[in-house]
Amino acid sequence: MTLWLRVRRLRLMIVVLAGITAVLLTVGSVSIPMPGLMSAHGLLVPIALLAPLALSTVLAFCLTAGDELLESVSSRAIRSLDTGLIYAATFAMLVVGVVLDVAGLSEYGAAAGRDACGYVGLMLLGRRIAGGQAASLFPAGLALATAAFGGDPSGRPRWWAWPLADATDERSWLLAIGLFVIAAAFLTRGRGIELTAG
């Protein structure tokens, strides 16, 4: 177990979660102007809604840190441990975001927690399609595409641009959580998504 924790870079995961929390508390409400190809004014994207990309990226890295051959003959249930790591990290980010939002400490905390679920779900689905660390390009690509094409002519997010939607938008929660649930279904069934180096 100790070796698995070291190989999966648990300390790095904790540092990244703490870093995202710090961003939400300090500069999360600062917005970055993004050129919108579908809107005249572009979109102002809060940093808090981009910060959860760090979670999906570090998870993609940590899950490929082991030796696939050695892990395939391990006496420990590596797949179950990895699945637990995914659930724990994602749930921790969701809870932290919602708590910060409810406590009035972060305007975009709940939305960031929602986005973390969606981004991790996309990364896991990306592991099935592309394998390995290339999976982290899926949530990053969606975030860029959303910034470029997700704004309507008035500069507001379109219905499908869930990463940029307000936390009160129920559809955005359904889309983001839906992505994670679909990925989790593959994990639970033990097929479809590889959790070791790809």
MIMI-677377 format. One record per atom (N, C-alpha, C): residue in three letters; atom name; x, z, y. Coordinates in Angstrom, 3 decimals, padded with zeros to 6 digits. Atoms other than C-alpha are relative to their C-alpha. Example, Ala and Ser with C-alpha at 12.3 -4.5 7.8 and 13.67 -1.06 7.14 Angstrom:
2
   rest   atom          u          w          v
    ALA      N    000.890    000.000   -001.190
    ALA     CA    012.300    007.800   -004.500
    ALA      C    000.900    000.000    001.200
    SER      N   -000.820   -000.060   -001.190
    SER     CA    013.670    007.140   -001.060
    SER      C   -000.770    000.730    001.090
// end
This chain:
198
   rest   atom          u          w          v
    MET      N    000.823    000.000   -001.202
    MET     CA    000.000    000.000    000.000
    MET      C    000.863    000.000    001.260
    THR      N   -000.898   -000.069   -001.152
    THR     CA    002.814    000.898    002.393
    THR      C    000.662   -001.347    000.242
    LEU      N   -000.622    001.312   -000.133
    LEU     CA    004.508   -002.424    001.684
    LEU      C   -000.995   -001.004    000.562
    TRP      N    001.020    000.922   -000.509
    TRP     CA    001.261   -004.319    002.279
    TRP      C   -000.217    000.209    001.491
    LEU      N    000.188   -000.297   -001.420
    LEU     CA    000.779   -002.546    005.630
    LEU      C    001.156   -000.527    000.831
    ARG      N   -001.161    000.483   -000.728
    ARG     CA    004.305   -003.454    006.641
    ARG      C    000.017   -001.523    000.050
    VAL      N    000.011    001.470    000.057
    VAL     CA    003.998   -007.075    005.503
    VAL      C   -001.083   -000.573    000.910
    ARG      N    001.114    000.499   -000.815
    ARG     CA    000.663   -007.495    007.274
    ARG      C    000.118    000.397    001.465
    ARG      N   -000.290   -000.316   -001.396
    ARG     CA    002.174   -006.149    010.503
    ARG      C   -001.113    000.825    000.651
    LEU      N    001.079   -000.836   -000.523
    LEU     CA   -000.393   -003.400    011.013
    LEU      C    000.319    000.512    001.402
    ARG      N   -000.369   -000.478   -001.338
    ARG     CA    001.555   -002.071    014.001
    ARG      C   -000.244   -001.069    001.058
    LEU      N    000.244    001.100   -000.935
    LEU     CA    001.381   -005.469    015.665
    LEU      C   -001.497   -000.132    000.282
    MET      N    001.451    000.080   -000.162
    MET     CA   -002.368   -005.540    015.069
    MET      C   -000.499    001.086    000.948
    ILE      N    000.409   -001.112   -000.869
    ILE     CA   -002.753   -002.131    016.729
    ILE      C    000.431   -000.261    001.437
    VAL      N   -000.495    000.310   -001.343
    VAL     CA   -000.616   -003.225    019.685
    VAL      C   -000.878   -001.058    000.664
    VAL      N    000.846    001.056   -000.560
    VAL     CA   -002.731   -006.358    020.160
    VAL      C   -001.372    000.539    000.384
    LEU      N    001.298   -000.609   -000.331
    LEU     CA   -005.999   -004.394    020.014
    LEU      C    000.112    000.876    001.244
    ALA      N   -000.213   -000.830   -001.196
    ALA     CA   -004.595   -001.921    022.550
    ALA      C    000.211   -000.873    001.231
    GLY      N   -000.235    000.912   -001.120
    GLY     CA   -003.429   -004.814    024.726
    GLY      C   -001.284   -000.627    000.514
    ILE      N    001.291    000.580   -000.407
    ILE     CA   -006.871   -006.447    024.721
    ILE      C   -000.824    001.052    000.739
    THR      N    000.725   -001.091   -000.662
    THR     CA   -008.411   -003.087    025.614
    THR      C    000.527    000.221    001.410
    ALA      N   -000.606   -000.174   -001.319
    ALA     CA   -005.952   -002.715    028.498
    ALA      C   -000.415   -001.126    000.950
    VAL      N    000.440    001.136   -000.817
    VAL     CA   -006.867   -006.196    029.747
    VAL      C   -001.438    000.205    000.450
    LEU      N    001.396   -000.230   -000.348
    LEU     CA   -010.567   -005.329    029.634
    LEU      C   -000.141    001.073    001.081
    LEU      N    000.071   -001.103   -000.956
    LEU     CA   -009.923   -002.145    031.610
    LEU      C    000.596   -000.337    001.353
    THR      N   -000.735    000.253   -001.246
    THR     CA   -007.640   -003.654    034.244
    THR      C   -000.385   -001.320    000.679
    VAL      N    000.209    001.309   -000.656
    VAL     CA   -007.975   -007.387    034.904
    VAL      C   -001.080   -000.826   -000.681
    GLY      N    000.999    000.741    000.765
    GLY     CA   -010.854   -008.321    032.615
    GLY      C   -001.019   -000.726    000.849
    SER      N    001.020    000.633   -000.844
    SER     CA   -013.203   -009.142    035.471
    SER      C    000.571   -001.093    000.893
    VAL      N   -000.621    001.085   -000.771
    VAL     CA   -010.693   -011.474    037.154
    VAL      C   -000.304   -001.318   -000.698
    SER      N    000.375    001.294    000.580
    SER     CA   -011.792   -015.081    036.647
    SER      C    001.029   -001.071    000.321
    ILE      N   -000.919    001.126   -000.152
    ILE     CA   -009.656   -018.162    036.155
    ILE      C   -000.837   -001.256    000.219
    PRO      N    000.750    001.249   -000.187
    PRO     CA   -010.989   -021.411    037.633
    PRO      C    000.462   -001.060   -000.998
    MET      N   -000.300    001.037    000.991
    MET     CA   -011.162   -024.056    034.902
    MET      C   -000.692   -001.287    000.422
    PRO      N    000.635    001.268   -000.371
    PRO     CA   -011.767   -027.715    035.634
    PRO      C   -001.056   -000.398   -001.021
    GLY      N    001.077    000.385    000.902
    GLY     CA   -015.122   -028.585    034.143
    GLY      C   -000.256   -001.487    000.080
    LEU      N    000.204    001.442    000.018
    LEU     CA   -015.482   -032.196    033.091
    LEU      C   -001.468   -000.375    000.099
    MET      N    001.433    000.279   -000.033
    MET     CA   -019.271   -031.901    032.953
    MET      C   -000.692    000.638    001.200
    SER      N    000.601   -000.627   -001.175
    SER     CA   -019.794   -029.983    036.194
    SER      C    000.847   -000.295    001.230
    ALA      N   -000.693    000.351   -001.240
    ALA     CA   -018.898   -030.692    039.782
    ALA      C    000.932    001.110    000.467
    HIS      N   -000.744   -001.135   -000.530
    HIS     CA   -017.568   -027.212    040.500
    HIS      C    000.954    000.623   -001.021
    GLY      N   -000.799   -000.640    001.030
    GLY     CA   -015.870   -026.363    037.213
    GLY      C   -000.601    001.345   -000.373
    LEU      N    000.483   -001.312    000.447
    LEU     CA   -016.222   -022.951    035.603
    LEU      C    001.002    001.076    000.372
    LEU      N   -000.844   -001.168   -000.185
    LEU     CA   -014.888   -019.543    036.509
    LEU      C   -000.070    000.808   -001.292
    VAL      N   -000.032   -000.658    001.313
    VAL     CA   -013.804   -018.011    033.199
    VAL      C    000.674    001.359    000.133
    PRO      N   -000.611   -001.335   -000.060
    PRO     CA   -013.254   -014.232    033.148
    PRO      C    001.096    000.149   -001.064
    ILE      N   -001.113   -000.217    000.925
    ILE     CA   -009.960   -013.236    031.547
    ILE      C   -000.469    000.777   -001.232
    ALA      N    000.507   -000.815    001.113
    ALA     CA   -011.917   -010.768    029.390
    ALA      C   -000.554   -000.853   -001.125
    LEU      N    000.591    000.857    001.024
    LEU     CA   -013.575   -013.666    027.555
    LEU      C    001.051   -000.852   -000.717
    LEU      N   -001.098    000.706    000.665
    LEU     CA   -010.225   -015.284    026.721
    LEU      C    000.890    000.960   -000.787
    ALA      N   -000.879   -000.994    000.638
    ALA     CA   -008.428   -012.062    025.708
    ALA      C   -000.211    000.131   -001.505
    PRO      N    000.177   -000.142    001.450
    PRO     CA   -010.066   -011.865    022.233
    PRO      C    000.654   -001.099   -000.832
    LEU      N   -000.744    001.028    000.742
    LEU     CA   -008.241   -015.082    021.299
    LEU      C    001.273    000.600   -000.602
    ALA      N   -001.207   -000.647    000.523
    ALA     CA   -005.223   -012.809    020.825
    ALA      C   -000.269    000.622   -001.367
    LEU      N    000.335   -000.618    001.287
    LEU     CA   -007.029   -011.038    017.974
    LEU      C   -000.033   -001.039   -001.113
    SER      N    000.068    001.024    001.046
    SER     CA   -007.828   -014.221    016.037
    SER      C    001.384   -000.598   -000.273
    THR      N   -001.347    000.557    000.175
    THR     CA   -004.279   -015.499    016.628
    THR      C    000.886    000.931   -000.814
    VAL      N   -000.859   -000.944    000.720
    VAL     CA   -002.553   -012.335    015.418
    VAL      C   -000.499    000.200   -001.433
    LEU      N    000.510   -000.082    001.370
    LEU     CA   -004.872   -012.113    012.400
    LEU      C    000.477   -001.186   -000.825
    ALA      N   -000.486    001.192    000.710
    ALA     CA   -003.948   -015.682    011.448
    ALA      C    001.469    000.171   -000.368
    PHE      N   -001.422   -000.227    000.254
    PHE     CA   -000.278   -014.713    011.729
    PHE      C    000.201    001.055   -001.086
    CYS      N   -000.182   -001.110    000.950
    CYS     CA   -000.598   -011.425    009.819
    CYS      C   -000.410   -000.389   -001.416
    LEU      N    000.487    000.375    001.322
    LEU     CA   -002.532   -013.000    006.944
    LEU      C    000.932   -000.990   -000.710
    THR      N   -000.946    000.930    000.622
    THR     CA    000.229   -015.554    006.375
    THR      C    001.399    000.607   -000.122
    ALA      N   -001.323   -000.629   -000.031
    ALA     CA    003.074   -013.018    006.581
    ALA      C    000.567    000.289   -001.386
    GLY      N   -000.476   -000.343    001.337
    GLY     CA    003.284   -012.364    002.838
    GLY      C    000.505   -001.198   -000.792
    ASP      N   -000.456    001.030    000.930
    ASP     CA    004.772   -014.293   -000.053
    ASP      C   -001.151   -000.325   -000.948
    GLU      N    001.178    000.386    000.781
    GLU     CA    001.919   -016.202   -001.686
    GLU      C    000.219    000.167   -001.495
    LEU      N   -000.279   -000.078    001.434
    LEU     CA    003.567   -016.350   -005.114
    LEU      C    000.035    001.454   -000.479
    LEU      N   -000.076   -001.406    000.388
    LEU     CA    004.387   -012.634   -005.245
    LEU      C   -001.356    000.677    000.078
    GLU      N    001.309   -000.640   -000.171
    GLU     CA    000.952   -011.642   -003.952
    GLU      C   -000.990   -000.448   -001.071
    SER      N    000.928    000.487    001.024
    SER     CA   -000.773   -013.775   -006.580
    SER      C    000.151    000.758   -001.318
    VAL      N   -000.215   -000.764    001.228
    VAL     CA    000.737   -011.598   -009.347
    VAL      C    000.041    001.507    000.263
    SER      N   -000.025   -001.415   -000.358
    SER     CA    000.444   -008.269   -007.526
    SER      C   -001.058    000.769   -000.782
    SER      N    000.970   -000.839    000.688
    SER     CA   -001.261   -005.396   -009.308
    SER      C   -001.066    000.514    000.973
    ARG      N    000.973   -000.428   -001.002
    ARG     CA   -003.024   -004.524   -006.047
    ARG      C   -000.920   -001.160    000.365
    ALA      N    000.983    001.019   -000.393
    ALA     CA   -006.120   -006.379   -004.856
    ALA      C    000.294   -000.435    001.435
    ILE      N   -000.434    000.445   -001.325
    ILE     CA   -004.437   -008.163   -001.961
    ILE      C   -001.155   -000.621    000.774
    ARG      N    001.131    000.644   -000.681
    ARG     CA   -007.527   -010.240   -001.177
    ARG      C   -000.960    001.049    000.586
    SER      N    000.895   -001.059   -000.489
    SER     CA   -009.654   -007.081   -000.854
    SER      C    000.619    000.742    001.179
    LEU      N   -000.683   -000.670   -001.107
    LEU     CA   -007.058   -005.403    001.356
    LEU      C   -000.037   -000.874    001.256
    ASP      N    000.028    000.918   -001.139
    ASP     CA   -006.877   -008.488    003.590
    ASP      C   -001.398   -000.091    000.604
    THR      N    001.380    000.045   -000.482
    THR     CA   -010.655   -008.664    003.804
    THR      C   -000.324    001.260    000.792
    GLY      N    000.204   -001.255   -000.715
    GLY     CA   -010.739   -005.006    004.816
    GLY      C    000.679    000.002    001.358
    LEU      N   -000.722    000.098   -001.270
    LEU     CA   -008.137   -005.675    007.508
    LEU      C   -000.780   -000.851    000.999
    ILE      N    000.779    000.893   -000.863
    ILE     CA   -010.225   -008.531    008.902
    ILE      C   -001.232    000.724    000.545
    TYR      N    001.202   -000.722   -000.423
    TYR     CA   -013.406   -006.437    008.979
    TYR      C    000.345    001.120    000.979
    ALA      N   -000.360   -001.151   -000.826
    ALA     CA   -011.671   -003.389    010.456
    ALA      C    000.432   -000.420    001.399
    ALA      N   -000.494    000.445   -001.312
    ALA     CA   -009.891   -005.273    013.249
    ALA      C   -001.130   -000.573    000.845
    THR      N    001.096    000.618   -000.740
    THR     CA   -012.968   -007.279    014.214
    THR      C   -001.018    001.038    000.437
    PHE      N    000.974   -001.043   -000.331
    PHE     CA   -015.316   -004.295    014.087
    PHE      C    000.555    000.920    001.087
    ALA      N   -000.622   -000.856   -001.013
    ALA     CA   -012.844   -002.199    016.109
    ALA      C   -000.097   -000.645    001.374
    MET      N    000.067    000.691   -001.285
    MET     CA   -012.738   -004.847    018.844
    MET      C   -001.425   -000.044    000.529
    LEU      N    001.403    000.029   -000.403
    LEU     CA   -016.522   -005.147    018.885
    LEU      C   -000.440    001.362    000.539
    VAL      N    000.399   -001.345   -000.412
    VAL     CA   -017.024   -001.378    019.116
    VAL      C    000.664    000.379    001.328
    VAL      N   -000.706   -000.330   -001.245
    VAL     CA   -014.360   -000.936    021.807
    VAL      C   -000.627   -000.741    001.177
    GLY      N    000.593    000.782   -001.079
    GLY     CA   -015.857   -003.753    023.881
    GLY      C   -001.357    000.532    000.420
    VAL      N    001.343   -000.499   -000.311
    VAL     CA   -019.416   -002.426    023.642
    VAL      C    000.077    001.372    000.666
    VAL      N   -000.140   -001.335   -000.589
    VAL     CA   -018.326    001.162    024.407
    VAL      C    000.486   -000.098    001.443
    LEU      N   -000.499    000.158   -001.366
    LEU     CA   -016.348    000.043    027.474
    LEU      C   -001.091   -000.534    000.918
    ASP      N    001.081    000.574   -000.793
    ASP     CA   -019.334   -001.977    028.657
    ASP      C   -001.065    001.056    000.305
    VAL      N    001.043   -001.022   -000.171
    VAL     CA   -021.883    000.812    028.108
    VAL      C    000.480    001.106    000.931
    ALA      N   -000.553   -001.054   -000.851
    ALA     CA   -019.562    003.314    029.805
    ALA      C    000.257   -000.489    001.426
    GLY      N   -000.221    000.537   -001.328
    GLY     CA   -019.295    001.010    032.809
    GLY      C    001.462   -000.209    000.345
    LEU      N   -001.439    000.157   -000.231
    LEU     CA   -015.530    000.608    032.372
    LEU      C    000.457   -001.452   -000.043
    SER      N   -000.346    001.417    000.081
    SER     CA   -015.549   -003.128    031.674
    SER      C   -001.283   -000.822    000.078
    GLU      N    001.189    000.823   -000.220
    GLU     CA   -018.098   -005.594    032.988
    GLU      C   -000.249   -000.970   -001.153
    TYR      N    000.116    001.006    001.061
    TYR     CA   -017.372   -008.028    030.146
    TYR      C    000.368    000.545   -001.372
    GLY      N   -000.420   -000.596    001.264
    GLY     CA   -016.600   -005.570    027.342
    GLY      C   -000.814   -000.462   -001.188
    ALA      N    000.853    000.402    001.121
    ALA     CA   -019.592   -006.379    025.138
    ALA      C    000.158   -001.479   -000.302
    ALA      N   -000.189    001.437    000.204
    ALA     CA   -019.144   -010.119    025.674
    ALA      C    001.336   -000.277   -000.682
    ALA      N   -001.307    000.172    000.644
    ALA     CA   -015.471   -009.802    024.701
    ALA      C   -000.071    000.382   -001.469
    GLY      N    000.176   -000.388    001.397
    GLY     CA   -016.447   -007.951    021.519
    GLY      C   -000.734   -001.070   -000.787
    ARG      N    000.747    001.107    000.631
    ARG     CA   -018.963   -010.690    020.705
    ARG      C    000.921   -001.189   -000.250
    ASP      N   -000.904    001.144    000.133
    ASP     CA   -016.342   -013.366    021.337
    ASP      C    001.052    000.231   -001.076
    ALA      N   -000.973   -000.312    001.056
    ALA     CA   -013.867   -011.571    019.068
    ALA      C   -000.589   -000.329   -001.363
    CYS      N    000.653    000.314    001.281
    CYS     CA   -016.377   -011.859    016.202
    CYS      C   -000.039   -001.507   -000.235
    GLY      N    000.085    001.450    000.137
    GLY     CA   -016.907   -015.555    016.845
    GLY      C    001.351   -000.652   -000.200
    TYR      N   -001.341    000.585    000.121
    TYR     CA   -013.225   -016.342    017.289
    TYR      C    000.618    000.272   -001.377
    VAL      N   -000.539   -000.325    001.330
    VAL     CA   -012.239   -014.521    014.080
    VAL      C   -000.732   -000.812   -001.066
    GLY      N    000.747    000.834    000.939
    GLY     CA   -015.033   -016.303    012.206
    GLY      C    000.506   -001.432   -000.008
    LEU      N   -000.533    001.369   -000.083
    LEU     CA   -013.763   -019.657    013.468
    LEU      C    001.388   -000.095   -000.621
    MET      N   -001.342    000.008    000.576
    MET     CA   -010.195   -018.742    012.510
    MET      C   -000.064    000.007   -001.523
    LEU      N    000.114   -000.063    001.455
    LEU     CA   -011.279   -017.865    008.975
    LEU      C   -000.503   -001.319   -000.582
    LEU      N    000.462    001.314    000.445
    LEU     CA   -013.201   -021.110    008.624
    LEU      C    001.116   -001.032    000.151
    GLY      N   -001.138    000.891   -000.205
    GLY     CA   -010.147   -022.881    010.036
    GLY      C    001.042    000.118   -001.096
    ARG      N   -000.942   -000.179    001.106
    ARG     CA   -008.022   -021.382    007.256
    ARG      C   -000.421   -000.833   -001.204
    ARG      N    000.505    000.819    001.111
    ARG     CA   -010.245   -023.188    004.764
    ARG      C    000.293   -001.471    000.237
    ILE      N   -000.165    001.413   -000.329
    ILE     CA   -009.910   -026.488    006.591
    ILE      C    001.469   -000.386    000.161
    ALA      N   -001.383    000.363   -000.336
    ALA     CA   -006.325   -026.427    007.877
    ALA      C    001.031    000.871   -000.692
    GLY      N   -000.921   -000.909    000.660
    GLY     CA   -004.756   -023.419    006.155
    GLY      C    001.013    000.605    000.957
    GLY      N   -001.088   -000.631   -000.728
    GLY     CA   -002.092   -021.062    007.432
    GLY      C   -000.294    000.333    001.445
    GLN      N    000.117   -000.379   -001.389
    GLN     CA   -001.431   -020.319    011.056
    GLN      C   -000.673   -001.068    000.856
    ALA      N    000.708    001.052   -000.740
    ALA     CA   -002.948   -023.649    012.141
    ALA      C   -001.448    000.400    000.260
    ALA      N    001.384   -000.452   -000.161
    ALA     CA   -006.279   -021.848    011.799
    ALA      C   -000.250    000.590    001.374
    SER      N    000.180   -000.598   -001.324
    SER     CA   -005.672   -020.094    015.123
    SER      C   -000.308   -001.046    001.061
    LEU      N    000.314    001.069   -000.949
    LEU     CA   -006.044   -023.493    016.816
    LEU      C   -001.500   -000.229    000.120
    PHE      N    001.449    000.228   -000.026
    PHE     CA   -009.752   -023.552    015.961
    PHE      C   -000.686    000.796    001.106
    PRO      N    000.619   -000.717   -001.120
    PRO     CA   -010.868   -020.707    018.246
    PRO      C    000.591   -000.380    001.352
    ALA      N   -000.609    000.405   -001.272
    ALA     CA   -008.358   -021.738    020.915
    ALA      C   -000.555   -001.340    000.461
    GLY      N    000.562    001.310   -000.331
    GLY     CA   -009.626   -025.313    020.760
    GLY      C   -001.434    000.107    000.496
    LEU      N    001.376   -000.179   -000.447
    LEU     CA   -013.216   -024.139    021.069
    LEU      C   -000.035    000.572    001.413
    ALA      N   -000.030   -000.600   -001.331
    ALA     CA   -012.348   -021.994    024.092
    ALA      C    000.333   -001.049    001.059
    LEU      N   -000.359    001.059   -000.956
    LEU     CA   -010.694   -024.973    025.816
    LEU      C   -001.123   -001.007    000.152
    ALA      N    001.102    000.956   -000.052
    ALA     CA   -013.529   -027.331    024.909
    ALA      C   -001.188    000.582    000.760
    THR      N    001.104   -000.652   -000.705
    THR     CA   -016.058   -024.812    026.177
    THR      C    000.257    000.020    001.495
    ALA      N   -000.337   -000.017   -001.423
    ALA     CA   -014.209   -024.475    029.474
    ALA      C   -000.117   -001.393    000.612
    ALA      N    000.017    001.366   -000.527
    ALA     CA   -013.982   -028.267    029.846
    ALA      C   -001.388   -000.619    000.010
    PHE      N    001.297    000.676    000.152
    PHE     CA   -017.441   -029.309    028.669
    PHE      C   -001.206    000.938    000.034
    GLY      N    001.089   -000.958    000.146
    GLY     CA   -019.497   -026.114    028.619
    GLY      C   -000.777    000.336    001.252
    GLY      N    000.713   -000.298   -001.231
    GLY     CA   -020.593   -026.063    032.229
    GLY      C   -001.046   -001.049    000.331
    ASP      N    001.014    000.956   -000.449
    ASP     CA   -023.790   -027.615    033.519
    ASP      C    000.353   -000.439    001.432
    PRO      N   -000.338    000.469   -001.351
    PRO     CA   -023.853   -029.438    036.899
    PRO      C    000.104    001.103    001.048
    SER      N   -000.062   -001.097   -000.970
    SER     CA   -024.347   -026.125    038.703
    SER      C    001.178    000.944   -000.256
    GLY      N   -001.147   -000.849    000.311
    GLY     CA   -021.275   -024.587    037.043
    GLY      C   -000.323    001.184   -000.873
    ARG      N    000.380   -001.081    000.920
    ARG     CA   -023.174   -022.285    034.681
    ARG      C    000.222   -000.443   -001.441
    PRO      N   -000.223    000.383    001.400
    PRO     CA   -022.448   -022.174    030.932
    PRO      C   -001.255   -000.617   -000.630
    ARG      N    001.112    000.613    000.726
    ARG     CA   -024.624   -024.442    028.765
    ARG      C   -000.407    000.914   -001.166
    TRP      N    000.544   -000.868    001.045
    TRP     CA   -026.697   -022.968    025.919
    TRP      C    000.941    000.173   -001.181
    TRP      N   -000.869   -000.066    001.162
    TRP     CA   -024.086   -023.759    023.265
    TRP      C    001.350    000.634    000.306
    ALA      N   -001.313   -000.524   -000.398
    ALA     CA   -021.122   -022.344    025.230
    ALA      C    000.021    001.527   -000.140
    TRP      N    000.112   -001.445    000.232
    TRP     CA   -021.408   -018.891    023.637
    TRP      C    001.209    000.810    000.456
    PRO      N   -001.110   -000.852   -000.445
    PRO     CA   -017.852   -017.747    024.490
    PRO      C   -000.062    000.359    001.487
    LEU      N    000.065   -000.248   -001.440
    LEU     CA   -018.704   -017.927    028.207
    LEU      C   -001.326    000.618    000.433
    ALA      N    001.327   -000.509   -000.342
    ALA     CA   -022.271   -016.626    028.056
    ALA      C    000.049    001.481    000.361
    ASP      N    000.146   -001.400   -000.355
    ASP     CA   -023.345   -013.342    029.544
    ASP      C   -000.339    000.813   -001.258
    ALA      N    000.244   -000.858    001.171
    ALA     CA   -023.574   -010.390    027.131
    ALA      C   -001.486    000.175   -000.293
    THR      N    001.445   -000.147    000.221
    THR     CA   -027.359   -010.366    027.589
    THR      C   -000.617   -001.245   -000.650
    ASP      N    000.495    001.244    000.607
    ASP     CA   -027.672   -013.893    026.144
    ASP      C   -000.092    000.181   -001.516
    GLU      N    000.193   -000.254    001.428
    GLU     CA   -029.161   -013.338    022.683
    GLU      C    000.496   -001.154   -000.868
    ARG      N   -000.431    001.166    000.770
    ARG     CA   -028.393   -016.895    021.523
    ARG      C    001.510    000.033   -000.236
    SER      N   -001.459   -000.056    000.148
    SER     CA   -024.675   -016.369    022.149
    SER      C    000.399    000.989   -001.097
    TRP      N   -000.287   -000.969    001.055
    TRP     CA   -024.717   -013.301    019.886
    TRP      C   -000.322   -000.588   -001.372
    LEU      N    000.366    000.619    001.276
    LEU     CA   -026.508   -015.221    017.150
    LEU      C    001.052   -001.005   -000.448
    LEU      N   -001.005    001.011    000.349
    LEU     CA   -023.955   -018.047    017.286
    LEU      C    001.321    000.651   -000.396
    ALA      N   -001.293   -000.635    000.279
    ALA     CA   -020.878   -015.795    017.409
    ALA      C   -000.039    000.823   -001.282
    ILE      N    000.113   -000.827    001.203
    ILE     CA   -022.039   -013.295    014.790
    ILE      C   -000.268   -000.884   -001.215
    GLY      N    000.271    000.931    001.092
    GLY     CA   -023.344   -016.187    012.683
    GLY      C    001.280   -000.597   -000.568
    LEU      N   -001.284    000.543    000.465
    LEU     CA   -019.856   -017.710    012.537
    LEU      C    000.746    001.028   -000.841
    PHE      N   -000.712   -001.032    000.744
    PHE     CA   -018.402   -014.405    011.417
    PHE      C   -000.669    000.276   -001.341
    VAL      N    000.734   -000.271    001.241
    VAL     CA   -021.131   -013.821    008.826
    VAL      C    000.236   -001.101   -001.031
    ILE      N   -000.267    001.119    000.913
    ILE     CA   -020.615   -017.297    007.340
    ILE      C    001.389    000.147   -000.612
    ALA      N   -001.360   -000.194    000.507
    ALA     CA   -016.877   -016.642    007.066
    ALA      C    000.057    001.196   -000.943
    ALA      N    000.014   -001.199    000.843
    ALA     CA   -017.541   -013.173    005.627
    ALA      C   -000.639   -000.286   -001.358
    ALA      N    000.633    000.360    001.276
    ALA     CA   -019.802   -014.719    002.982
    ALA      C    001.007   -000.668   -000.924
    PHE      N   -001.058    000.614    000.807
    PHE     CA   -016.893   -016.853    001.795
    PHE      C    000.953    001.060   -000.524
    LEU      N   -000.933   -001.042    000.397
    LEU     CA   -014.649   -013.785    001.754
    LEU      C   -000.576    000.847   -001.135
    THR      N    000.647   -000.853    000.994
    THR     CA   -017.132   -011.706   -000.241
    THR      C   -000.099   -000.689   -001.349
    ARG      N    000.114    000.747    001.250
    ARG     CA   -017.630   -014.439   -002.820
    ARG      C    001.362   -000.326   -000.600
    GLY      N   -001.345    000.204    000.529
    GLY     CA   -013.856   -014.728   -003.141
    GLY      C    000.383   -001.445   -000.204
    ARG      N   -000.393    001.392    000.117
    ARG     CA   -013.714   -018.461   -002.695
    ARG      C   -000.137   -000.646    001.368
    GLY      N    000.186    000.784   -001.214
    GLY     CA   -013.418   -021.036    000.031
    GLY      C    001.011    000.285    001.087
    ILE      N   -000.942   -000.330   -001.059
    ILE     CA   -011.160   -019.148    002.461
    ILE      C    001.195    000.691   -000.596
    GLU      N   -001.213   -000.572    000.545
    GLU     CA   -007.588   -018.442    001.556
    GLU      C    000.486    001.079    000.934
    LEU      N   -000.476   -001.099   -000.813
    LEU     CA   -006.160   -015.159    002.737
    LEU      C    001.505    000.175   -000.079
    THR      N   -001.446   -000.067    000.050
    THR     CA   -002.548   -015.739    001.856
    THR      C    000.544   -001.274    000.599
    ALA      N   -000.623    001.138   -000.669
    ALA     CA   -000.076   -018.275    003.114
    ALA      C   -000.550   -001.294   -000.502
    GLY      N    000.637    001.231    000.392
    GLY     CA   -001.552   -021.713    003.168
    GLY      C    000.807   -001.165    000.290
// end
